[in-house]
Amino acid sequence: MPDLKTTLHVDMLRRFRSNQASVLVRIARAVRKELAGQVYGLGWGDPENVEPLKFVRDRYVLPYVKAEQTALEIGPAGGRWTRYLLGFRKLYVVDYYAEVLEELKKTCNRPNMEFIKNGGADFPAVADRSIDYLFSFGAFVHMDVLIIDAYLANMKRILKPGANAIIHYSDKTKIMARRNDTFSENTPEIMRSMVRNAGYTIIEEDLTTMWHSSIIQFRL
C-alpha cells in the first residue's frame, strides 16, 4: 500500500483530467468539422469566431454594406463572406467555376443576387459603372499575378468613381505563405505596383492581420 508521501492518486487525477480535456477537445474539433462541412469554405475559418477574420469582417465588410448600393464578390466559395453582403440592394457573385456557384446557391440564394460564371477575369452581364463595393477574400491568394492584373484592368469598367474595392491576396513575404504551395507568388510591393499601374488610388493596406496574406483597399 502506498505511504502518505506517494503522489499516486494525484498523478491519476491529473491523468483523468487530462483525458477529460482531450476528449472535450476532440469532440469540439469534430463538431467544428461537421459544421464547417455544411458550408464550403468555413473550414478555412469562420469570421464569426476566428479573431483575424472577425477583424476583417468588422473593418472591411460590414461598414460598407448599404441597402441602396450594389456590390460584387469575386470567388464566393460557399458563402462564408457572402452572407454579410446580402444587405446590398443588388449583389453579384462571380466565379470561374459553375460548380462553386451552384454550391453557393445552397446557402445564399436571394432575389437580390445574381450568379455569374466568368471566363477567368471578366465581368459578363455587369453594367458599366454599376458597382459601389467590390470584395474578394480567399480567391486572389491563389491567382497568378497575370490574372490579378487582368482582373484589375477589367474592374475599371464596372466600378463607379469612388467605389471601394477590397482584395485579399497572397503575401510571400510571410513564412506561412511561403510554406503554402497553393498560394501565388505575390507580395505587397508587387500588388501595390499592379494596383497603381492600373490607375487606382490605394486607400489602405493591412499587412499584419493575416498570417499568410495581406489586404489592399483602393478606388478609381
Buried (B, 14 or more C-beta within 10 A) or exposed (E): EEEEEEEEEEEEEEEEEEEEEEEEEEEEEEEBEEEBEEBBBBBEBBBEEBEBBBBBBEBBBEEBBEEEBBBBBBBBBBBBBBBBBBBBEBBBBBBBEEEBBEBBBEBBEEEBBBBBBBEEBBBEEBEEEBBBBBBBBBBBBBBEBEBBBBBBBBBEBBBBEEBBBBBBBBBBEBEEBBEBEEBBEBBBEBBBEBBEEBEBEEEEBBBEBBEBBBBBBBBB
